[in-house]
Amino acid sequence: MKTHLLLSLILLISLFSNSISAFPSQFFPNITHDHSHFPNFTSNPAWEYFKNFTGCHIGDQRDGLAKLKQYFYNFGYFPDSPSNFTDDFDDSFESALKTYQQNFNLNPTGVLDESTLEQIQRPRCGVADIINGSSTMNSGKSSNSHSSNLHTVAHFSFFPGRPRWTPSNRQLTYAFLPANQLTATVKSVFSRAFDRWSAVTPLTFKETDSFYGADITIGFFAGDHGDGEPFDGVLGTLAHAFSPPNGRFHLDGDENWVAEGDVSTSSLSSAVDLESVAVHEIGHLLGLGHSSVEESIMYPTISSRRKKVDLASDDIEGVQMLYGSNPNYNGSSTSPTSTTRSHQERDTSSNGVHRLITGWWGPTILTVLAALLLV
């Protein structure tokens, strides 16, 4: 009888490890899920409510338009927030909308057309596109850093005042929130993401166990987590990070994060590639703002089930203006080393996508089934 139970235990563990395809981080312990701050329109998927405003233009009044105005305020398109936004499509909203359309390479009509609303509904970084009236994405700055005869338009941006890590601190440390109990697989995703930036700069990154002593702190949170920028559930705002030398990097604990395998084959339409988001947010940690170049890492949005991890020339030029170039960088790909790549691309089950489980799931199953063996 015990032999049969032991075989059942082995079979169940095997089925469990091979059948799970994504990582809803509500499996993290000690994460509060306070969504009372958000209106009901941020249900799954976030911001889908906005599609109701198709065709809306100046002079219109639509129920709920105040919520879209709040969205634009959150990302910097209104310099000042009134005590209450109205549902009127007024001059100030048209101006904000045109700026948004320009930043995202859309026709700046000032009308909520389908292409604009599709862009608005895409998952994105929580960092504002415009901060204190500056750091606009589509600034059209002229760049001639590579040749006096070659003039290109750079779309990267910096935080106001161009904050950066001091020249005396070129080896930055990072640590993970202990309560998240991240697996080695998840941590390796962040290591690869850091490697992409160190490949093009003199900066290096080293993990430390000292969360409160690290230069950069990384944690998964849900809802209102105390920094004034609450998360909104599945999709919507995916993560945010603070400029140097703050070093805080927060990810939405309600997302369906995918850490290995091909995210494009996930059965979940809301699956989000963890490394893609990590590479983007590290750019903020280093001092970069958003870019209007859609191929760049620092572009604010990324669709679900998409992987985008290679730095574009716009990203590289921006970060090298802050820190200089890595002496060993030859202008080639910023992909991790072959050893890391083989680990990243190893064959996995469930279409190569695994749920990242934290500490208590596995031990709980083993404890329960072990107890059965003793009966």
C-alpha positions in Angstrom: 0.0 0.0 0.0 2.8 2.4 0.9 4.6 1.6 -2.3 1.5 2.5 -4.3 1.2 5.8 -2.4 4.8 6.6 -3.0 4.4 6.0 -6.7 1.3 8.3 -6.6 3.3 10.9 -4.8 6.0 10.9 -7.5 3.4 11.0 -10.3 1.5 13.9 -8.7 4.7 15.9 -8.3 5.6 15.3 -11.9 2.2 16.3 -13.2 2.1 19.4 -11.0 5.5 20.6 -12.2 4.7 20.1 -15.9 1.2 21.4 -16.0 1.5 24.9 -14.7 2.1 27.5 -17.4 2.4 30.9 -15.8 3.1 32.7 -12.5 0.2 34.6 -10.9 2.3 36.1 -8.1 -0.6 36.0 -5.6 1.3 32.8 -4.7 3.8 35.2 -3.0 3.3 35.2 0.8 2.8 38.4 2.7 1.4 40.5 -0.2 -1.6 42.6 0.6 -4.3 42.9 -2.1 -5.8 46.2 -1.5 -7.6 47.3 -4.7 -10.0 49.7 -2.9 -8.1 52.6 -4.4 -9.1 51.7 -7.9 -12.5 52.1 -9.7 -14.2 49.1 -11.1 -13.1 49.8 -14.6 -9.6 48.4 -13.8 -10.9 44.9 -13.9 -9.4 42.2 -16.1 -8.0 43.4 -18.5 -7.2 46.8 -17.2 -8.2 49.9 -19.2 -10.5 47.9 -21.5 -13.2 50.3 -20.4 -11.6 53.1 -22.5 -12.6 51.5 -25.8 -16.1 53.0 -25.1 -14.7 56.4 -26.0 -14.0 55.6 -29.7 -14.6 58.7 -31.8 -14.9 61.0 -28.9 -13.7 64.6 -29.7 -13.7 68.1 -28.4 -17.1 69.3 -27.3 -18.4 65.8 -26.4 -19.4 64.6 -23.0 -19.1 60.9 -22.1 -19.8 59.2 -18.9 -16.5 58.0 -17.4 -14.2 60.3 -19.5 -12.9 61.6 -16.2 -11.3 58.2 -15.6 -9.4 58.6 -18.9 -8.3 62.1 -17.9 -6.9 60.5 -14.7 -5.0 58.1 -16.8 -3.4 60.9 -18.7 -2.7 62.8 -15.5 -1.0 59.7 -14.1 1.5 59.6 -17.0 2.3 63.3 -17.0 0.0 64.8 -19.7 -1.7 67.2 -17.4 0.6 69.5 -15.5 -1.9 70.1 -12.7 -4.7 67.9 -11.4 -8.0 69.6 -10.5 -9.8 68.4 -7.4 -12.2 66.5 -9.7 -11.9 65.7 -13.4 -15.1 66.2 -15.4 -16.5 64.0 -18.2 -16.2 66.9 -20.7 -13.9 66.7 -23.7 -12.4 70.1 -23.2 -9.5 72.1 -24.6 -7.0 70.9 -22.0 -7.8 67.3 -22.7 -7.5 67.8 -26.4 -4.0 69.3 -25.9 -3.0 66.4 -23.7 -4.3 63.9 -26.2 -2.4 65.5 -29.1 0.9 65.4 -27.0 0.2 61.7 -26.2 -0.4 60.9 -29.9 2.8 62.6 -30.9 4.8 60.7 -28.3 3.5 57.4 -29.6 3.9 58.2 -33.3 0.2 58.5 -33.9 -1.6 61.0 -36.1 -2.1 64.0 -33.6 -5.7 64.6 -34.4 -6.9 65.3 -30.9 -9.6 62.6 -31.5 -9.9 59.3 -29.6 -9.7 57.2 -32.7 -9.3 53.4 -32.7 -5.5 53.4 -33.1 -5.1 55.8 -30.2 -7.3 53.8 -27.9 -5.6 50.6 -28.8 -2.3 52.2 -27.7 -3.8 53.5 -24.5 -5.1 50.0 -23.6 -1.7 48.3 -23.9 0.1 47.2 -20.8 2.8 49.7 -19.8 5.4 50.9 -17.4 4.0 53.0 -14.5 6.7 55.7 -14.9 5.3 58.9 -16.4 6.1 59.9 -19.9 6.4 63.6 -18.9 7.8 64.5 -15.5 7.4 68.0 -14.1 6.7 69.2 -17.6 9.9 67.8 -19.1 11.4 64.5 -20.3 8.9 64.2 -23.2 9.5 61.1 -25.3 9.3 62.6 -28.8 11.7 65.5 -28.1 13.5 65.2 -31.4 16.9 66.0 -29.9 19.7 66.2 -32.5 22.6 63.9 -31.8 26.0 63.9 -33.5 27.9 61.9 -30.9 29.3 59.4 -33.4 30.4 61.7 -36.2 30.5 65.3 -36.9 29.1 64.6 -40.4 26.3 62.3 -39.2 23.2 63.8 -37.5 20.5 61.6 -36.2 17.4 62.3 -34.1 17.6 60.8 -30.6 14.3 60.0 -28.8 15.7 58.8 -25.5 15.1 61.0 -22.5 16.4 61.5 -18.9 14.8 62.3 -15.6 14.8 66.0 -14.8 18.3 67.0 -13.7 19.8 63.9 -15.3 20.3 62.0 -12.1 22.8 59.1 -12.3 24.8 56.9 -10.1 28.1 58.6 -9.0 31.3 57.8 -10.8 32.7 56.3 -7.6 30.0 53.7 -7.5 30.4 51.6 -10.6 29.5 48.2 -9.0 25.9 48.4 -8.0 24.3 45.9 -5.6 20.8 44.6 -5.8 18.6 42.5 -3.5 15.2 40.9 -3.6 12.4 41.4 -1.1 12.8 38.4 1.2 9.0 38.0 1.7 8.7 37.1 -2.1 10.8 34.0 -1.7 11.9 34.1 -5.3 13.3 30.9 -6.9 16.7 30.8 -8.5 15.0 30.7 -11.9 13.3 34.0 -11.3 16.4 35.6 -9.9 18.4 34.5 -13.0 16.0 36.5 -15.1 17.0 39.7 -13.4 20.7 38.8 -13.6 20.3 38.5 -17.4 18.5 41.8 -17.5 21.3 43.6 -15.6 23.9 42.0 -17.9 22.4 43.6 -20.9 23.0 47.1 -19.5 26.5 46.3 -18.1 27.5 45.0 -21.6 27.3 48.6 -22.9 28.4 50.6 -19.9 31.2 50.5 -17.2 28.6 49.5 -14.6 28.5 46.0 -13.0 25.7 44.6 -10.9 26.0 42.1 -8.0 23.3 40.4 -6.0 23.5 40.8 -2.2 21.5 39.3 0.6 21.3 42.7 2.4 18.0 44.0 1.2 18.2 47.3 3.2 21.8 47.8 2.3 21.6 47.3 -1.4 21.7 50.1 -4.0 18.8 48.5 -5.9 15.8 46.8 -4.2 13.4 44.6 -6.2 10.0 43.4 -5.0 6.7 42.2 -6.2 3.6 43.9 -4.7 -0.1 44.2 -5.3 -2.5 47.1 -5.1 -1.5 50.0 -2.9 1.9 49.2 -1.6 2.8 52.5 0.1 4.8 54.4 -2.5 2.0 56.5 -3.9 1.8 54.5 -7.1 -0.6 51.6 -6.5 -0.8 48.7 -9.0 -4.1 47.9 -10.8 -4.3 44.1 -11.2 -3.8 42.1 -14.3 -2.2 44.0 -17.2 -2.5 47.8 -17.0 0.5 49.1 -15.2 3.1 46.2 -15.0 5.9 47.8 -13.0 7.7 51.0 -12.0 11.2 52.0 -10.9 12.7 55.2 -9.4 15.5 57.3 -10.7 19.0 57.2 -9.2 20.0 57.0 -6.4 16.6 55.8 -5.1 17.0 52.3 -6.5 13.5 51.0 -5.8 12.1 48.6 -8.5 8.5 47.3 -8.0 6.6 44.8 -10.1 2.8 44.1 -10.0 2.3 40.9 -8.0 -1.0 40.3 -9.8 0.5 39.8 -13.3 0.9 36.4 -15.0 4.7 36.6 -15.2 6.6 34.2 -17.4 10.3 33.7 -16.6 11.4 31.0 -19.0 10.5 29.5 -22.4 8.6 31.1 -25.2 6.1 33.6 -23.8 4.3 33.9 -27.2 3.1 30.3 -26.9 1.5 30.8 -23.4 -2.1 29.7 -23.2 -2.8 32.9 -21.1 -3.6 36.0 -23.2 -2.4 38.0 -20.2 1.0 36.4 -19.9 3.8 39.0 -19.5 7.5 38.3 -20.1 9.4 39.1 -17.0 12.8 39.7 -18.5 11.4 42.2 -21.0 9.9 44.3 -18.2 13.0 43.9 -16.0 15.3 45.3 -18.8 13.0 48.3 -19.3 12.8 49.1 -15.6 16.5 48.8 -15.1 16.8 51.6 -17.7 14.9 53.8 -15.3 17.0 52.7 -12.4 20.0 54.0 -14.4 18.4 57.4 -15.2 16.7 56.9 -18.5 13.2 58.2 -19.2 10.9 56.9 -22.0 11.6 56.9 -25.7 9.2 57.3 -28.6 11.2 54.7 -30.6 8.9 51.6 -30.7 11.8 49.2 -31.1 13.7 50.6 -28.1 13.6 49.0 -24.7 12.6 52.3 -23.1 9.3 52.5 -25.1 6.6 52.7 -22.5 4.3 49.8 -23.6 4.7 46.1 -24.3 2.0 43.8 -25.4 1.3 40.6 -23.5 2.9 37.4 -24.8 5.7 39.5 -26.3 9.4 39.3 -25.6 11.7 42.3 -26.2 15.0 42.2 -24.4 17.7 43.5 -26.8 18.8 47.1 -26.3 18.3 49.3 -29.4 20.7 51.9 -30.5 18.5 54.6 -28.9 18.8 52.9 -25.5 22.5 52.4 -25.8 23.2 56.0 -26.9 21.1 57.3 -24.0 22.7 55.3 -21.3 26.2 55.9 -22.6 25.6 59.6 -22.4 25.2 59.1 -18.7 27.9 56.6 -18.0 30.2 56.2 -21.0 30.8 53.0 -22.8 32.0 49.6 -21.7 35.6 49.4 -23.0 34.8 45.8 -24.2 31.7 46.8 -26.1 32.1 46.4 -29.8 28.6 47.5 -30.9 27.2 44.0 -31.3 24.3 42.4 -29.5 23.7 42.9 -25.8 22.5 39.3 -25.3 23.8 37.4 -22.3 26.8 35.0 -22.6 26.4 31.6 -24.3 26.3 30.0 -20.9 23.4 32.1 -19.7 21.7 31.8 -23.1 21.8 28.0 -22.9 20.2 28.2 -19.4 17.6 30.6 -20.7 16.7 28.6 -23.8 16.7 25.1 -22.4 13.8 23.0 -23.4 10.8 23.2 -21.0 7.4 21.6 -20.8 4.1 23.3 -21.3 5.2 25.1 -24.5 8.3 26.2 -22.6 6.4 28.3 -20.1 6.5 27.5 -16.4 4.7 29.0 -13.5 7.2 30.5 -11.0 6.2 29.0 -7.7 7.5 30.4 -4.4 8.4 28.6 -1.3 5.2 27.2 0.1 3.5 25.3 -2.7 6.0 22.5 -3.1 6.6 21.9 0.6 2.8 22.0 1.3 2.2 19.2 -1.3 5.1 17.1 0.0 3.9 17.5 3.6 0.3 16.4 2.8 1.3 13.4 0.7 4.0 12.4 3.2 1.4 12.3 5.9 -0.6 9.9 3.8 2.3 7.6 3.7 2.4 7.4 7.4 -1.3 6.5 7.7 
